[in-house]
Amino acid sequence: MSLLAISDLHVRHEDNRAFTESLRPRADDDWLLVAGDVAETTTDVLWAMELLSKRFSTVVWVPGNHDLWTTPNDPVQLRGRERYLYLVDSLRALGVHTPEDPYPVWHGPEGPVAVAPLFVLYDHTFRPEGTRTKKEALDVAYEAGVVCTDEYLLHPDPYPGRDAWCRSRLEYTRRRLDALDPEVPTVLVNHYPLVREPTRVLHYPEFAQWCGTEATADWHLRYRARAVVYGHLHIPRTITVDGVPHIEVSLGYPREWGPRPHPPEGPRRILP
């Protein structure tokens, strides 16, 4: 029985879609954590998640920024929070755990652990060196030509901005995590890294401001994390912060994983 994780499937790409179709559990009771960026349209998100929910014993999902985009070719034109809640309701109907559901407890080897799917967005506090405000950080990014597509497709409705949505999600999520049994460790699952360290290697450092929030920097300690799972950066690796492994599990785009010497093998094993 394994706790497995993957993210950034981006199934609109033919090679990634074929890879997703090939995913299978290693044992009948394996769990799969899907850390966001399944696809850019609701149709593709639900196709992939239905496929995975039928194969793995338990599936846990958190939204990535691409999942929340409102693209012109999506049959569902909901924006912001309404789009997120539409995906939550649709995935619940498939039996998938979401950030709005009670946190499931995994009782496999090295368990029990509470698996906590998080949705906390970003707030431009991972700013470029020398900038002190969100406006300054955005000005630097626009001048460099390094601007996340979220600025055009990820709408924060009904919030005035994605940073305001982030603050609301942080408050909500803290309350839920604080209510957990303090004797039970956790596995924290978020699309974005919870600490800034993974963004230090970005080729374009201006992009880090769309990659998380400083408000979660101590969550791996505060909430007794056995491991932190994330995606988004398309740099699959493990770093250790304060003794806790932070594991990026992204597949990424075919142009990124295709040239690597070995093809992707499937989900990463988080526990045991």
KEROTOR-154083 format. One record per residue (C-alpha): chain; y, x, z. Coordinates in steps of 0.05 Angstrom, whole numbers. Last residue first. Layout:
REM residues N
<node><ch>A</ch><yy>Y</yy><xx>X</xx><zz>Z</zz></node>
...
REM end
This chain:
REM residues 272
<node><ch>A</ch><yy>91</yy><xx>128</xx><zz>57</zz></node>
<node><ch>A</ch><yy>139</yy><xx>102</xx><zz>36</zz></node>
<node><ch>A</ch><yy>193</yy><xx>113</xx><zz>-17</zz></node>
<node><ch>A</ch><yy>148</yy><xx>120</xx><zz>-78</zz></node>
<node><ch>A</ch><yy>189</yy><xx>127</xx><zz>-140</zz></node>
<node><ch>A</ch><yy>178</yy><xx>75</xx><zz>-195</zz></node>
<node><ch>A</ch><yy>151</yy><xx>96</xx><zz>-263</zz></node>
<node><ch>A</ch><yy>129</yy><xx>162</xx><zz>-292</zz></node>
<node><ch>A</ch><yy>191</yy><xx>178</xx><zz>-331</zz></node>
<node><ch>A</ch><yy>174</yy><xx>223</xx><zz>-390</zz></node>
<node><ch>A</ch><yy>169</yy><xx>298</xx><zz>-378</zz></node>
<node><ch>A</ch><yy>210</yy><xx>353</xx><zz>-411</zz></node>
<node><ch>A</ch><yy>274</yy><xx>311</xx><zz>-408</zz></node>
<node><ch>A</ch><yy>305</yy><xx>293</xx><zz>-476</zz></node>
<node><ch>A</ch><yy>288</yy><xx>218</xx><zz>-471</zz></node>
<node><ch>A</ch><yy>315</yy><xx>209</xx><zz>-400</zz></node>
<node><ch>A</ch><yy>389</yy><xx>211</xx><zz>-417</zz></node>
<node><ch>A</ch><yy>391</yy><xx>185</xx><zz>-489</zz></node>
<node><ch>A</ch><yy>342</yy><xx>131</xx><zz>-468</zz></node>
<node><ch>A</ch><yy>393</yy><xx>105</xx><zz>-416</zz></node>
<node><ch>A</ch><yy>381</yy><xx>108</xx><zz>-341</zz></node>
<node><ch>A</ch><yy>315</yy><xx>105</xx><zz>-302</zz></node>
<node><ch>A</ch><yy>348</yy><xx>106</xx><zz>-234</zz></node>
<node><ch>A</ch><yy>312</yy><xx>119</xx><zz>-168</zz></node>
<node><ch>A</ch><yy>365</yy><xx>158</xx><zz>-129</zz></node>
<node><ch>A</ch><yy>336</yy><xx>175</xx><zz>-61</zz></node>
<node><ch>A</ch><yy>378</yy><xx>188</xx><zz>1</zz></node>
<node><ch>A</ch><yy>331</yy><xx>222</xx><zz>50</zz></node>
<node><ch>A</ch><yy>355</yy><xx>220</xx><zz>123</zz></node>
<node><ch>A</ch><yy>361</yy><xx>285</xx><zz>163</zz></node>
<node><ch>A</ch><yy>436</yy><xx>279</xx><zz>171</zz></node>
<node><ch>A</ch><yy>441</yy><xx>274</xx><zz>95</zz></node>
<node><ch>A</ch><yy>381</yy><xx>295</xx><zz>53</zz></node>
<node><ch>A</ch><yy>386</yy><xx>292</xx><zz>-23</zz></node>
<node><ch>A</ch><yy>334</yy><xx>263</xx><zz>-70</zz></node>
<node><ch>A</ch><yy>339</yy><xx>262</xx><zz>-145</zz></node>
<node><ch>A</ch><yy>349</yy><xx>215</xx><zz>-205</zz></node>
<node><ch>A</ch><yy>418</yy><xx>227</xx><zz>-235</zz></node>
<node><ch>A</ch><yy>433</yy><xx>162</xx><zz>-271</zz></node>
<node><ch>A</ch><yy>492</yy><xx>151</xx><zz>-224</zz></node>
<node><ch>A</ch><yy>480</yy><xx>77</xx><zz>-212</zz></node>
<node><ch>A</ch><yy>418</yy><xx>82</xx><zz>-168</zz></node>
<node><ch>A</ch><yy>405</yy><xx>76</xx><zz>-93</zz></node>
<node><ch>A</ch><yy>351</yy><xx>79</xx><zz>-40</zz></node>
<node><ch>A</ch><yy>366</yy><xx>102</xx><zz>32</zz></node>
<node><ch>A</ch><yy>307</yy><xx>124</xx><zz>75</zz></node>
<node><ch>A</ch><yy>281</yy><xx>117</xx><zz>146</zz></node>
<node><ch>A</ch><yy>348</yy><xx>87</xx><zz>161</zz></node>
<node><ch>A</ch><yy>365</yy><xx>75</xx><zz>234</zz></node>
<node><ch>A</ch><yy>423</yy><xx>27</xx><zz>222</zz></node>
<node><ch>A</ch><yy>480</yy><xx>69</xx><zz>250</zz></node>
<node><ch>A</ch><yy>450</yy><xx>133</xx><zz>221</zz></node>
<node><ch>A</ch><yy>441</yy><xx>112</xx><zz>148</zz></node>
<node><ch>A</ch><yy>504</yy><xx>69</xx><zz>157</zz></node>
<node><ch>A</ch><yy>549</yy><xx>128</xx><zz>172</zz></node>
<node><ch>A</ch><yy>584</yy><xx>135</xx><zz>105</zz></node>
<node><ch>A</ch><yy>585</yy><xx>60</xx><zz>90</zz></node>
<node><ch>A</ch><yy>661</yy><xx>51</xx><zz>95</zz></node>
<node><ch>A</ch><yy>672</yy><xx>111</xx><zz>49</zz></node>
<node><ch>A</ch><yy>658</yy><xx>64</xx><zz>-10</zz></node>
<node><ch>A</ch><yy>616</yy><xx>68</xx><zz>-72</zz></node>
<node><ch>A</ch><yy>611</yy><xx>91</xx><zz>-144</zz></node>
<node><ch>A</ch><yy>671</yy><xx>65</xx><zz>-182</zz></node>
<node><ch>A</ch><yy>717</yy><xx>118</xx><zz>-150</zz></node>
<node><ch>A</ch><yy>666</yy><xx>171</xx><zz>-170</zz></node>
<node><ch>A</ch><yy>686</yy><xx>165</xx><zz>-244</zz></node>
<node><ch>A</ch><yy>744</yy><xx>213</xx><zz>-237</zz></node>
<node><ch>A</ch><yy>693</yy><xx>268</xx><zz>-221</zz></node>
<node><ch>A</ch><yy>671</yy><xx>269</xx><zz>-294</zz></node>
<node><ch>A</ch><yy>609</yy><xx>314</xx><zz>-297</zz></node>
<node><ch>A</ch><yy>587</yy><xx>282</xx><zz>-232</zz></node>
<node><ch>A</ch><yy>556</yy><xx>333</xx><zz>-184</zz></node>
<node><ch>A</ch><yy>597</yy><xx>312</xx><zz>-123</zz></node>
<node><ch>A</ch><yy>577</yy><xx>239</xx><zz>-132</zz></node>
<node><ch>A</ch><yy>513</yy><xx>247</xx><zz>-92</zz></node>
<node><ch>A</ch><yy>553</yy><xx>270</xx><zz>-30</zz></node>
<node><ch>A</ch><yy>597</yy><xx>207</xx><zz>-25</zz></node>
<node><ch>A</ch><yy>551</yy><xx>168</xx><zz>21</zz></node>
<node><ch>A</ch><yy>523</yy><xx>98</xx><zz>13</zz></node>
<node><ch>A</ch><yy>503</yy><xx>111</xx><zz>-60</zz></node>
<node><ch>A</ch><yy>514</yy><xx>50</xx><zz>-104</zz></node>
<node><ch>A</ch><yy>460</yy><xx>0</xx><zz>-123</zz></node>
<node><ch>A</ch><yy>440</yy><xx>-10</xx><zz>-51</zz></node>
<node><ch>A</ch><yy>374</yy><xx>-9</xx><zz>-14</zz></node>
<node><ch>A</ch><yy>371</yy><xx>10</xx><zz>60</zz></node>
<node><ch>A</ch><yy>302</yy><xx>23</xx><zz>88</zz></node>
<node><ch>A</ch><yy>304</yy><xx>7</xx><zz>161</zz></node>
<node><ch>A</ch><yy>279</yy><xx>26</xx><zz>230</zz></node>
<node><ch>A</ch><yy>257</yy><xx>-27</xx><zz>280</zz></node>
<node><ch>A</ch><yy>275</yy><xx>-19</xx><zz>354</zz></node>
<node><ch>A</ch><yy>347</yy><xx>-43</xx><zz>344</zz></node>
<node><ch>A</ch><yy>321</yy><xx>-111</xx><zz>320</zz></node>
<node><ch>A</ch><yy>371</yy><xx>-130</xx><zz>266</zz></node>
<node><ch>A</ch><yy>434</yy><xx>-169</xx><zz>283</zz></node>
<node><ch>A</ch><yy>480</yy><xx>-109</xx><zz>269</zz></node>
<node><ch>A</ch><yy>452</yy><xx>-108</xx><zz>198</zz></node>
<node><ch>A</ch><yy>473</yy><xx>-180</xx><zz>185</zz></node>
<node><ch>A</ch><yy>542</yy><xx>-172</xx><zz>215</zz></node>
<node><ch>A</ch><yy>553</yy><xx>-107</xx><zz>177</zz></node>
<node><ch>A</ch><yy>534</yy><xx>-142</xx><zz>112</zz></node>
<node><ch>A</ch><yy>586</yy><xx>-197</xx><zz>119</zz></node>
<node><ch>A</ch><yy>642</yy><xx>-149</xx><zz>136</zz></node>
<node><ch>A</ch><yy>623</yy><xx>-101</xx><zz>80</zz></node>
<node><ch>A</ch><yy>618</yy><xx>-158</xx><zz>30</zz></node>
<node><ch>A</ch><yy>688</yy><xx>-183</xx><zz>46</zz></node>
<node><ch>A</ch><yy>716</yy><xx>-112</xx><zz>40</zz></node>
<node><ch>A</ch><yy>681</yy><xx>-102</xx><zz>-27</zz></node>
<node><ch>A</ch><yy>709</yy><xx>-168</xx><zz>-54</zz></node>
<node><ch>A</ch><yy>778</yy><xx>-141</xx><zz>-36</zz></node>
<node><ch>A</ch><yy>762</yy><xx>-76</xx><zz>-72</zz></node>
<node><ch>A</ch><yy>738</yy><xx>-115</xx><zz>-132</zz></node>
<node><ch>A</ch><yy>806</yy><xx>-148</xx><zz>-137</zz></node>
<node><ch>A</ch><yy>845</yy><xx>-212</xx><zz>-122</zz></node>
<node><ch>A</ch><yy>780</yy><xx>-246</xx><zz>-99</zz></node>
<node><ch>A</ch><yy>757</yy><xx>-312</xx><zz>-131</zz></node>
<node><ch>A</ch><yy>737</yy><xx>-281</xx><zz>-179</zz></node>
<node><ch>A</ch><yy>723</yy><xx>-205</xx><zz>-179</zz></node>
<node><ch>A</ch><yy>710</yy><xx>-199</xx><zz>-255</zz></node>
<node><ch>A</ch><yy>664</yy><xx>-143</xx><zz>-278</zz></node>
<node><ch>A</ch><yy>676</yy><xx>-140</xx><zz>-353</zz></node>
<node><ch>A</ch><yy>741</yy><xx>-103</xx><zz>-367</zz></node>
<node><ch>A</ch><yy>753</yy><xx>-57</xx><zz>-308</zz></node>
<node><ch>A</ch><yy>678</yy><xx>-56</xx><zz>-299</zz></node>
<node><ch>A</ch><yy>675</yy><xx>-15</xx><zz>-363</zz></node>
<node><ch>A</ch><yy>689</yy><xx>46</xx><zz>-319</zz></node>
<node><ch>A</ch><yy>748</yy><xx>88</xx><zz>-341</zz></node>
<node><ch>A</ch><yy>746</yy><xx>163</xx><zz>-356</zz></node>
<node><ch>A</ch><yy>801</yy><xx>173</xx><zz>-409</zz></node>
<node><ch>A</ch><yy>832</yy><xx>230</xx><zz>-367</zz></node>
<node><ch>A</ch><yy>899</yy><xx>193</xx><zz>-362</zz></node>
<node><ch>A</ch><yy>862</yy><xx>129</xx><zz>-345</zz></node>
<node><ch>A</ch><yy>823</yy><xx>164</xx><zz>-290</zz></node>
<node><ch>A</ch><yy>885</yy><xx>198</xx><zz>-260</zz></node>
<node><ch>A</ch><yy>923</yy><xx>132</xx><zz>-260</zz></node>
<node><ch>A</ch><yy>864</yy><xx>98</xx><zz>-227</zz></node>
<node><ch>A</ch><yy>863</yy><xx>148</xx><zz>-170</zz></node>
<node><ch>A</ch><yy>939</yy><xx>143</xx><zz>-161</zz></node>
<node><ch>A</ch><yy>934</yy><xx>67</xx><zz>-158</zz></node>
<node><ch>A</ch><yy>877</yy><xx>68</xx><zz>-109</zz></node>
<node><ch>A</ch><yy>917</yy><xx>112</xx><zz>-63</zz></node>
<node><ch>A</ch><yy>918</yy><xx>184</xx><zz>-37</zz></node>
<node><ch>A</ch><yy>902</yy><xx>226</xx><zz>-97</zz></node>
<node><ch>A</ch><yy>897</yy><xx>302</xx><zz>-93</zz></node>
<node><ch>A</ch><yy>822</yy><xx>306</xx><zz>-105</zz></node>
<node><ch>A</ch><yy>795</yy><xx>246</xx><zz>-142</zz></node>
<node><ch>A</ch><yy>782</yy><xx>184</xx><zz>-100</zz></node>
<node><ch>A</ch><yy>716</yy><xx>160</xx><zz>-70</zz></node>
<node><ch>A</ch><yy>759</yy><xx>108</xx><zz>-34</zz></node>
<node><ch>A</ch><yy>763</yy><xx>66</xx><zz>-98</zz></node>
<node><ch>A</ch><yy>736</yy><xx>3</xx><zz>-64</zz></node>
<node><ch>A</ch><yy>663</yy><xx>-3</xx><zz>-84</zz></node>
<node><ch>A</ch><yy>609</yy><xx>-58</xx><zz>-84</zz></node>
<node><ch>A</ch><yy>576</yy><xx>-80</xx><zz>-18</zz></node>
<node><ch>A</ch><yy>511</yy><xx>-114</xx><zz>-40</zz></node>
<node><ch>A</ch><yy>454</yy><xx>-92</xx><zz>5</zz></node>
<node><ch>A</ch><yy>379</yy><xx>-103</xx><zz>5</zz></node>
<node><ch>A</ch><yy>352</yy><xx>-87</xx><zz>75</zz></node>
<node><ch>A</ch><yy>278</yy><xx>-71</xx><zz>81</zz></node>
<node><ch>A</ch><yy>262</yy><xx>-75</xx><zz>155</zz></node>
<node><ch>A</ch><yy>210</yy><xx>-21</xx><zz>171</zz></node>
<node><ch>A</ch><yy>142</yy><xx>-28</xx><zz>203</zz></node>
<node><ch>A</ch><yy>119</yy><xx>19</xx><zz>180</zz></node>
<node><ch>A</ch><yy>95</yy><xx>90</xx><zz>167</zz></node>
<node><ch>A</ch><yy>37</yy><xx>60</xx><zz>127</zz></node>
<node><ch>A</ch><yy>51</yy><xx>-12</xx><zz>107</zz></node>
<node><ch>A</ch><yy>82</yy><xx>-66</xx><zz>150</zz></node>
<node><ch>A</ch><yy>144</yy><xx>-79</xx><zz>109</zz></node>
<node><ch>A</ch><yy>193</yy><xx>-127</xx><zz>141</zz></node>
<node><ch>A</ch><yy>233</yy><xx>-173</xx><zz>96</zz></node>
<node><ch>A</ch><yy>308</yy><xx>-179</xx><zz>108</zz></node>
<node><ch>A</ch><yy>326</yy><xx>-253</xx><zz>111</zz></node>
<node><ch>A</ch><yy>357</yy><xx>-274</xx><zz>45</zz></node>
<node><ch>A</ch><yy>427</yy><xx>-265</xx><zz>16</zz></node>
<node><ch>A</ch><yy>417</yy><xx>-193</xx><zz>-6</zz></node>
<node><ch>A</ch><yy>360</yy><xx>-217</xx><zz>-50</zz></node>
<node><ch>A</ch><yy>284</yy><xx>-225</xx><zz>-43</zz></node>
<node><ch>A</ch><yy>248</yy><xx>-247</xx><zz>-106</zz></node>
<node><ch>A</ch><yy>203</yy><xx>-309</xx><zz>-104</zz></node>
<node><ch>A</ch><yy>220</yy><xx>-329</xx><zz>-176</zz></node>
<node><ch>A</ch><yy>263</yy><xx>-387</xx><zz>-152</zz></node>
<node><ch>A</ch><yy>298</yy><xx>-336</xx><zz>-107</zz></node>
<node><ch>A</ch><yy>316</yy><xx>-298</xx><zz>-170</zz></node>
<node><ch>A</ch><yy>352</yy><xx>-358</xx><zz>-201</zz></node>
<node><ch>A</ch><yy>389</yy><xx>-374</xx><zz>-137</zz></node>
<node><ch>A</ch><yy>412</yy><xx>-302</xx><zz>-128</zz></node>
<node><ch>A</ch><yy>431</yy><xx>-295</xx><zz>-201</zz></node>
<node><ch>A</ch><yy>475</yy><xx>-357</xx><zz>-197</zz></node>
<node><ch>A</ch><yy>504</yy><xx>-330</xx><zz>-132</zz></node>
<node><ch>A</ch><yy>526</yy><xx>-266</xx><zz>-167</zz></node>
<node><ch>A</ch><yy>556</yy><xx>-304</xx><zz>-225</zz></node>
<node><ch>A</ch><yy>594</yy><xx>-349</xx><zz>-178</zz></node>
<node><ch>A</ch><yy>619</yy><xx>-288</xx><zz>-140</zz></node>
<node><ch>A</ch><yy>650</yy><xx>-256</xx><zz>-202</zz></node>
<node><ch>A</ch><yy>647</yy><xx>-295</xx><zz>-267</zz></node>
<node><ch>A</ch><yy>603</yy><xx>-349</xx><zz>-297</zz></node>
<node><ch>A</ch><yy>595</yy><xx>-346</xx><zz>-373</zz></node>
<node><ch>A</ch><yy>520</yy><xx>-358</xx><zz>-375</zz></node>
<node><ch>A</ch><yy>497</yy><xx>-356</xx><zz>-448</zz></node>
<node><ch>A</ch><yy>516</yy><xx>-281</xx><zz>-447</zz></node>
<node><ch>A</ch><yy>543</yy><xx>-258</xx><zz>-515</zz></node>
<node><ch>A</ch><yy>615</yy><xx>-250</xx><zz>-493</zz></node>
<node><ch>A</ch><yy>596</yy><xx>-207</xx><zz>-432</zz></node>
<node><ch>A</ch><yy>608</yy><xx>-226</xx><zz>-360</zz></node>
<node><ch>A</ch><yy>586</yy><xx>-164</xx><zz>-321</zz></node>
<node><ch>A</ch><yy>549</yy><xx>-176</xx><zz>-255</zz></node>
<node><ch>A</ch><yy>482</yy><xx>-147</xx><zz>-276</zz></node>
<node><ch>A</ch><yy>520</yy><xx>-86</xx><zz>-303</zz></node>
<node><ch>A</ch><yy>552</yy><xx>-73</xx><zz>-235</zz></node>
<node><ch>A</ch><yy>485</yy><xx>-70</xx><zz>-201</zz></node>
<node><ch>A</ch><yy>456</yy><xx>-127</xx><zz>-161</zz></node>
<node><ch>A</ch><yy>404</yy><xx>-117</xx><zz>-107</zz></node>
<node><ch>A</ch><yy>331</yy><xx>-139</xx><zz>-116</zz></node>
<node><ch>A</ch><yy>268</yy><xx>-140</xx><zz>-73</zz></node>
<node><ch>A</ch><yy>199</yy><xx>-153</xx><zz>-103</zz></node>
<node><ch>A</ch><yy>137</yy><xx>-167</xx><zz>-62</zz></node>
<node><ch>A</ch><yy>64</yy><xx>-163</xx><zz>-84</zz></node>
<node><ch>A</ch><yy>82</yy><xx>-134</xx><zz>-151</zz></node>
<node><ch>A</ch><yy>59</yy><xx>-160</xx><zz>-219</zz></node>
<node><ch>A</ch><yy>87</yy><xx>-230</xx><zz>-225</zz></node>
<node><ch>A</ch><yy>154</yy><xx>-211</xx><zz>-194</zz></node>
<node><ch>A</ch><yy>160</yy><xx>-154</xx><zz>-244</zz></node>
<node><ch>A</ch><yy>156</yy><xx>-199</xx><zz>-306</zz></node>
<node><ch>A</ch><yy>202</yy><xx>-251</xx><zz>-274</zz></node>
<node><ch>A</ch><yy>252</yy><xx>-195</xx><zz>-257</zz></node>
<node><ch>A</ch><yy>252</yy><xx>-169</xx><zz>-329</zz></node>
<node><ch>A</ch><yy>263</yy><xx>-237</xx><zz>-362</zz></node>
<node><ch>A</ch><yy>313</yy><xx>-258</xx><zz>-309</zz></node>
<node><ch>A</ch><yy>357</yy><xx>-198</xx><zz>-320</zz></node>
<node><ch>A</ch><yy>350</yy><xx>-203</xx><zz>-396</zz></node>
<node><ch>A</ch><yy>373</yy><xx>-276</xx><zz>-398</zz></node>
<node><ch>A</ch><yy>428</yy><xx>-263</xx><zz>-346</zz></node>
<node><ch>A</ch><yy>459</yy><xx>-211</xx><zz>-392</zz></node>
<node><ch>A</ch><yy>478</yy><xx>-138</xx><zz>-380</zz></node>
<node><ch>A</ch><yy>411</yy><xx>-114</xx><zz>-355</zz></node>
<node><ch>A</ch><yy>370</yy><xx>-89</xx><zz>-295</zz></node>
<node><ch>A</ch><yy>429</yy><xx>-52</xx><zz>-267</zz></node>
<node><ch>A</ch><yy>408</yy><xx>-59</xx><zz>-194</zz></node>
<node><ch>A</ch><yy>365</yy><xx>-26</xx><zz>-141</zz></node>
<node><ch>A</ch><yy>298</yy><xx>-58</xx><zz>-156</zz></node>
<node><ch>A</ch><yy>252</yy><xx>-48</xx><zz>-95</zz></node>
<node><ch>A</ch><yy>179</yy><xx>-59</xx><zz>-112</zz></node>
<node><ch>A</ch><yy>124</yy><xx>-74</xx><zz>-60</zz></node>
<node><ch>A</ch><yy>52</yy><xx>-53</xx><zz>-70</zz></node>
<node><ch>A</ch><yy>-3</yy><xx>-100</xx><zz>-45</zz></node>
<node><ch>A</ch><yy>-47</yy><xx>-99</xx><zz>-107</zz></node>
<node><ch>A</ch><yy>-46</yy><xx>-23</xx><zz>-112</zz></node>
<node><ch>A</ch><yy>-13</yy><xx>25</xx><zz>-160</zz></node>
<node><ch>A</ch><yy>33</yy><xx>-31</xx><zz>-184</zz></node>
<node><ch>A</ch><yy>47</yy><xx>-36</xx><zz>-259</zz></node>
<node><ch>A</ch><yy>107</yy><xx>-20</xx><zz>-302</zz></node>
<node><ch>A</ch><yy>92</yy><xx>-19</xx><zz>-377</zz></node>
<node><ch>A</ch><yy>137</yy><xx>-77</xx><zz>-395</zz></node>
<node><ch>A</ch><yy>195</yy><xx>-40</xx><zz>-362</zz></node>
<node><ch>A</ch><yy>182</yy><xx>22</xx><zz>-406</zz></node>
<node><ch>A</ch><yy>180</yy><xx>-22</xx><zz>-468</zz></node>
<node><ch>A</ch><yy>247</yy><xx>-52</xx><zz>-448</zz></node>
<node><ch>A</ch><yy>275</yy><xx>17</xx><zz>-434</zz></node>
<node><ch>A</ch><yy>254</yy><xx>40</xx><zz>-504</zz></node>
<node><ch>A</ch><yy>286</yy><xx>-21</xx><zz>-536</zz></node>
<node><ch>A</ch><yy>352</yy><xx>-16</xx><zz>-499</zz></node>
<node><ch>A</ch><yy>373</yy><xx>-84</xx><zz>-473</zz></node>
<node><ch>A</ch><yy>327</yy><xx>-68</xx><zz>-414</zz></node>
<node><ch>A</ch><yy>379</yy><xx>-28</xx><zz>-376</zz></node>
<node><ch>A</ch><yy>326</yy><xx>-6</xx><zz>-324</zz></node>
<node><ch>A</ch><yy>380</yy><xx>22</xx><zz>-278</zz></node>
<node><ch>A</ch><yy>337</yy><xx>20</xx><zz>-215</zz></node>
<node><ch>A</ch><yy>268</yy><xx>37</xx><zz>-188</zz></node>
<node><ch>A</ch><yy>233</yy><xx>33</xx><zz>-121</zz></node>
<node><ch>A</ch><yy>163</yy><xx>34</xx><zz>-91</zz></node>
<node><ch>A</ch><yy>138</yy><xx>17</xx><zz>-21</zz></node>
<node><ch>A</ch><yy>64</yy><xx>33</xx><zz>-23</zz></node>
<node><ch>A</ch><yy>0</yy><xx>0</xx><zz>0</zz></node>
REM end
